[in-house]
Amino acid sequence: MEVVVLNIKGQETGRTVSLDEAVFGIEPSTHTVYLEVKQYLAAQRQGTHKAKERAEIAGSTRKIKKQKGTGTARAGSIKSPVFRGGGRVFGPRPRNYSFKINKTQKRLAKKSVLSQKLAENEIKVVENFTFEAPRTKEFISLLTNLGLDNKKTLFVLGEANNNVYLSSRNLQKTKVVTTSELNVYDLINASQIVFLEGSLATVQENLSK
């Protein structure tokens, strides 16, 4: 399948690139995509939450009232969870929320999202470009030329380009990543995905293994 290559002015260059159907033309696996997004979000959690339980509360351990004859429930410690200031029952403890997904599933998830995005005409290919210096104004002009202003856009670079990254950093709806940083969450979160021409070969090579 062929896709037209655009220049930074949004015009067709007269060239096309071939997309591998094994990467951009498969039947999406929604469950695999769900697992990949779940893993990504779980890995963002710090897991540093902590509440003091009964044994960790500072306080006296003496029996606070006699066992019988008070007309109320028996009570043995002021640190009991039923009293204000007492310990919490089964409170949260520090933990690691991350879990493992094998490489085959991770590749399938990316291919599923890319195939869905291509089917919905949400993928563009732009010839390789760079900026002489970080210029947010130039990046905004690029987005306007491509018809992407006010759209959540993900730019995928073949290799790190500091000037392009810094030019986009202040734009809330735009994110720039390299092929090694590409993940399913960012792909789903973007309404438009822009591949630089030089990044496609790397992406297809990595996902066709």
PyMOL commands that set and color helices and strands:
alter all, ss='L'
color gray80, all
select helices_A, chain A and resi 21-24+30-44+54-56+103-119+136-145+162-168+179-181+184-189+197-207
alter helices_A, ss='H'
color red, helices_A
select strands_A, chain A and resi 2-6+12-18+123-126+153-157+174-178+192-196
alter strands_A, ss='S'
color yellow, strands_A
deselect
rebuild
show_as cartoon
